[in-house]
Amino acid sequence: QSVLTQPPSVSAAPGQKVTISCSGSSSNIGNNYVSWYQQFPGTAPKLLIYENFKRPSGIPDRFSGSKSGTSGTLGITGLQTGDEADYYCGTWDRSLSAYVFGTGTKVTVL
Amino acid sequence: EVQVVESGGGLVQPGGSLRLSCAASGFTFSSYWMGWVRQAPGKGLEWVANIKQDGSEKYYVDSVKGRFTISRDNAKNSLYLQMNSLRAEDTAVYYCVVTAESGCLDYWGQGTLVTVSS
């Protein structure tokens, strides 16, 4: 059972914006960086956002991250059909002494 | 170019054992925490374990404690996961991951499938 909660799915038309929330607690998001991962069907996940809002080299600025208190948010602007994938948040949980992932969110482009 | 390549997956009977390996290249292996993440068919991601640069610290998810052991050989740029007393619920694709200083999972291998079934 995941300790980080995400909406199961979000959708929008091409060119529009979606946001994905990741709700945690003081033992995880509240005291650690949030990361976001993108996973296409049948492939390995890829790091999308790290340290709450930073983007690895090669990740377009259409993807953004933020954190407030015990929640993180991933934003995708200018939505493209190629953005259809599953997105997971993740962070270290100091109470569990374990890395925890969110429940995952499927992004659909209408 | 950073590369991590898993091997050792396969079909094993319940109660059996399996050892996964991860060969790393393109970065200074001995300078990074390393770990394993798994994903059961049709399910989300689950972190399994990680290990400090020198092997002095190891952490595990509760469901594998006492059954799985993570280890590394810095001379061989390799990470391992010894899995004993395997259960049907351990069936998953297992990914080798490079952990950055900030704690994020920086690079992922392509995964190796472990199937526990009689």
Contacts between the chains, C-beta under 8 A, distances in Angstrom:
chain1	res1	chain2	res2	distance
A	2	B	44	6.8
A	32	B	103	6.4
A	33	B	102	5.2
A	33	B	103	6.0
A	33	B	104	6.9
A	35	B	102	7.9
A	35	B	103	7.5
A	35	B	104	3.9
A	35	B	105	6.9
A	37	B	45	7.3
A	37	B	105	7.1
A	39	B	45	7.8
A	43	B	110	8.0
A	44	B	95	5.9
A	44	B	108	4.4
A	44	B	109	6.6
A	44	B	110	5.5
A	44	B	111	5.6
A	45	B	37	7.8
A	45	B	45	6.6
A	45	B	95	7.4
A	45	B	105	7.7
A	45	B	108	5.6
A	46	B	108	6.8
A	47	B	104	6.0
A	47	B	105	6.4
A	47	B	106	5.8
A	47	B	107	7.5
A	47	B	108	7.9
A	50	B	100	6.9
A	50	B	102	5.9
A	50	B	104	4.0
A	50	B	106	7.7
A	51	B	102	5.0
A	51	B	104	7.1
A	56	B	106	7.8
A	88	B	44	6.7
A	88	B	45	5.4
A	90	B	45	7.6
A	90	B	47	7.7
A	90	B	104	7.4
A	90	B	105	6.8
A	91	B	103	7.1
A	92	B	103	5.0
A	96	B	62	7.7
A	97	B	59	5.3
A	98	B	47	6.2
A	98	B	59	6.2
A	98	B	60	7.6
A	98	B	61	5.5
A	98	B	62	7.7
A	99	B	35	7.2
A	99	B	37	8.0
A	99	B	47	3.9
A	99	B	50	6.9
A	99	B	103	7.5
A	99	B	105	7.6
A	100	B	47	6.8
A	101	B	44	6.3
A	101	B	45	4.5
A	101	B	46	6.8
A	101	B	47	6.5
A	102	B	44	7.8
A	103	B	44	6.0
A	104	B	44	4.4
A	104	B	45	7.2
